[in-house]
Amino acid sequence: MRRILDAFGVALSSLAEHKLRTTLTMLGMMFGVGAVIAMLSIGAGAEREAMALIERLGTRNVVIRAKQYKPEELAEIRKKSLGLSLRDVDALQEAVPGVEYAAPKIEIEPYKILSATGKTEGAAVYGVSHRHKDVTPFALAEGRLIDLADESHHGQVAVIGAGVRRDLFGADPAIGKDIKVNDVWFEVIGVLAPEANAASAVQGISVGSTEHEIYLPFTTALRKLDRDPLKSPLGEIVVRLAPDAPAGETGAVVGTLLDRLHSGARDFEIVVPEALLRHSRETQRLFNLVMGLIAGISLLVGGIGIMNIMLATVLEQTREIGVRRAVGARRADIRFQFLVTAFTLAMLGGLLGVTMGVAIAHAVAAYADWPTVVTTWSIALSLGVSVLVGVASGLYPAVRAARLDPIQALNTGA
């Protein structure tokens, strides 16, 4: 231990004698480590956000959505297919193995949403089943959600998002108050908790936010709210799978069944969140690999800098090496001293790089509104590679110094 401590002391003294050169050499390692941590933290943040969006779709779900068409195309398609309907819901529950239940969802195009105290614009209105709360994660702030009785009796009730509540009622209580959607009045029975994440998309699949959404019983929406007759009766069907049901295979069976029910008109799309999750992870692994390799080039450049300064140190300390060999130092001692110097240089640059990388990650999150996650393994990986590159770069100069002939070294330095 004393030998190691003495070696570190000599290394620090040697580096301190050439402060500018040492600082410039450490910059290469600092930028390399900082780039690796920053890149991996940005990638980890993007992965976490994608995972959260996919989780909102439900990894045990298969989502069927009606496709959007131009009016002239829609008229032709309706000659063969009605679109997604309650018939499809019943067929999926009865004929597809592994399906626990299916929850229908209707999108209403509102032209007027108001209350006695205010109005809101841009809110989305959906008719949903009482099963909707089981297939989509909901955080309820107050009141209750739509239940089977509301659905069975075509109840004129509504659950509203936190943004809609602010627009319509401000700071006043919302439960028990009435809101008007188009020409029909609904009693507010529940208010959803605020959401930090806005509506987004993952791999081209949109994932909405409940902030500015209103939920009604789908039976009430079908009976009491006007809709375009050419549009699909249902906008979406969420199929909940049994725990042991394979999502990919079940999704294929669902597609085959709906093709038959729709007379071959592919007026729907099927989203399997589990497949999206798997694909997202594979894409993220590739992204991390590419970004890590690109950032690793900076570490390689830093390693070349360390080799350069160590070779210069060998030339400058030739006489000192000769004196140490003459008084009994072994080649292994000389080699160890130079390797410790290279290790110290790489470690100092790496620690500065960790600080820089964490700072960049936080700056990106704060000013670019991009989620970043600094993980322990990214710090350990970048710091470990930094030290490894530094020691590897110092190996050749250390071996060269250890092989110097003591007599020639003394004569050269004289």
Secondary structure in CASP SS format (residue, H / E / C, confidence):
PFRMAT SS
TARGET T0000
AUTHOR 0000-0000-0000
METHOD secondary structure of the structure
MODEL  1
M C 1.00
R H 1.00
R H 1.00
I H 1.00
L H 1.00
D H 1.00
A H 1.00
F H 1.00
G H 1.00
V H 1.00
A H 1.00
L H 1.00
S H 1.00
S H 1.00
L H 1.00
A H 1.00
E H 1.00
H C 1.00
K H 1.00
L H 1.00
R H 1.00
T H 1.00
T H 1.00
L H 1.00
T H 1.00
M H 1.00
L H 1.00
G H 1.00
M H 1.00
M H 1.00
F H 1.00
G H 1.00
V H 1.00
G H 1.00
A H 1.00
V H 1.00
I H 1.00
A H 1.00
M H 1.00
L H 1.00
S H 1.00
I H 1.00
G H 1.00
A H 1.00
G H 1.00
A H 1.00
E H 1.00
R H 1.00
E H 1.00
A H 1.00
M H 1.00
A H 1.00
L H 1.00
I H 1.00
E H 1.00
R H 1.00
L H 1.00
G C 1.00
T C 1.00
R C 1.00
N E 1.00
V E 1.00
V E 1.00
I E 1.00
R E 1.00
A E 1.00
K C 1.00
Q C 1.00
Y C 1.00
K C 1.00
P H 1.00
E H 1.00
E H 1.00
L H 1.00
A H 1.00
E H 1.00
I H 1.00
R C 1.00
K C 1.00
K C 1.00
S C 1.00
L C 1.00
G C 1.00
L C 1.00
S C 1.00
L H 1.00
R H 1.00
D H 1.00
V H 1.00
D H 1.00
A H 1.00
L H 1.00
Q H 1.00
E H 1.00
A H 1.00
V C 1.00
P C 1.00
G C 1.00
V E 1.00
E E 1.00
Y E 1.00
A E 1.00
A E 1.00
P E 1.00
K E 1.00
I E 1.00
E E 1.00
I E 1.00
E C 1.00
P C 1.00
Y C 1.00
K C 1.00
I E 1.00
L E 1.00
S E 1.00
A C 1.00
T C 1.00
G C 1.00
K E 1.00
T C 1.00
E C 1.00
G C 1.00
A C 1.00
A E 1.00
V E 1.00
Y E 1.00
G E 1.00
V E 1.00
S C 1.00
H C 1.00
R C 1.00
H H 1.00
K H 1.00
D H 1.00
V H 1.00
T C 1.00
P C 1.00
F C 1.00
A C 1.00
L E 1.00
A E 1.00
E E 1.00
G E 1.00
R C 1.00
L C 1.00
I C 1.00
D C 1.00
L H 1.00
A H 1.00
D H 1.00
E H 1.00
S H 1.00
H C 1.00
H C 1.00
G C 1.00
Q C 1.00
V E 1.00
A E 1.00
V E 1.00
I E 1.00
G C 1.00
A H 1.00
G H 1.00
V H 1.00
R H 1.00
R H 1.00
D H 1.00
L H 1.00
F H 1.00
G C 1.00
A C 1.00
D C 1.00
P C 1.00
A C 1.00
I C 1.00
G C 1.00
K C 1.00
D E 1.00
I E 1.00
K E 1.00
V E 1.00
N C 1.00
D C 1.00
V E 1.00
W E 1.00
F E 1.00
E E 1.00
V E 1.00
I E 1.00
G E 1.00
V E 1.00
L E 1.00
A C 1.00
P C 1.00
E C 1.00
A C 1.00
N C 1.00
A C 1.00
A C 1.00
S E 1.00
A E 1.00
V E 1.00
Q C 1.00
G C 1.00
I E 1.00
S E 1.00
V E 1.00
G C 1.00
S C 1.00
T C 1.00
E C 1.00
H C 1.00
E E 1.00
I E 1.00
Y E 1.00
L E 1.00
P E 1.00
F H 1.00
T H 1.00
T H 1.00
A H 1.00
L H 1.00
R H 1.00
K H 1.00
L C 1.00
D C 1.00
R C 1.00
D C 1.00
P C 1.00
L C 1.00
K C 1.00
S C 1.00
P C 1.00
L C 1.00
G C 1.00
E E 1.00
I E 1.00
V E 1.00
V E 1.00
R E 1.00
L E 1.00
A C 1.00
P C 1.00
D C 1.00
A C 1.00
P C 1.00
A H 1.00
G H 1.00
E H 1.00
T H 1.00
G H 1.00
A H 1.00
V H 1.00
V H 1.00
G H 1.00
T H 1.00
L H 1.00
L H 1.00
D H 1.00
R H 1.00
L H 1.00
H C 1.00
S C 1.00
G C 1.00
A C 1.00
R C 1.00
D C 1.00
F E 1.00
E E 1.00
I E 1.00
V E 1.00
V C 1.00
P H 1.00
E H 1.00
A H 1.00
L H 1.00
L H 1.00
R H 1.00
H H 1.00
S H 1.00
R H 1.00
E H 1.00
T H 1.00
Q H 1.00
R H 1.00
L H 1.00
F H 1.00
N H 1.00
L H 1.00
V H 1.00
M H 1.00
G H 1.00
L H 1.00
I H 1.00
A H 1.00
G H 1.00
I H 1.00
S H 1.00
L H 1.00
L H 1.00
V H 1.00
G H 1.00
G H 1.00
I H 1.00
G H 1.00
I H 1.00
M H 1.00
N H 1.00
I H 1.00
M H 1.00
L H 1.00
A H 1.00
T H 1.00
V H 1.00
L H 1.00
E H 1.00
Q C 1.00
T H 1.00
R H 1.00
E H 1.00
I H 1.00
G H 1.00
V H 1.00
R H 1.00
R H 1.00
A H 1.00
V C 1.00
G C 1.00
A C 1.00
R C 1.00
R H 1.00
A H 1.00
D H 1.00
I H 1.00
R H 1.00
F H 1.00
Q H 1.00
F H 1.00
L H 1.00
V H 1.00
T H 1.00
A H 1.00
F H 1.00
T H 1.00
L H 1.00
A H 1.00
M H 1.00
L H 1.00
G H 1.00
G H 1.00
L H 1.00
L H 1.00
G H 1.00
V H 1.00
T H 1.00
M H 1.00
G H 1.00
V H 1.00
A H 1.00
I H 1.00
A H 1.00
H H 1.00
A H 1.00
V H 1.00
A H 1.00
A H 1.00
Y H 1.00
A C 1.00
D C 1.00
W C 1.00
P C 1.00
T C 1.00
V C 1.00
V C 1.00
T C 1.00
T H 1.00
W H 1.00
S H 1.00
I H 1.00
A H 1.00
L H 1.00
S H 1.00
L H 1.00
G H 1.00
V H 1.00
S H 1.00
V H 1.00
L H 1.00
V H 1.00
G H 1.00
V H 1.00
A H 1.00
S H 1.00
G H 1.00
L H 1.00
Y H 1.00
P H 1.00
A H 1.00
V H 1.00
R H 1.00
A H 1.00
A H 1.00
R C 1.00
L C 1.00
D C 1.00
P H 1.00
I H 1.00
Q H 1.00
A H 1.00
L H 1.00
N H 1.00
T H 1.00
G H 1.00
A C 1.00
END
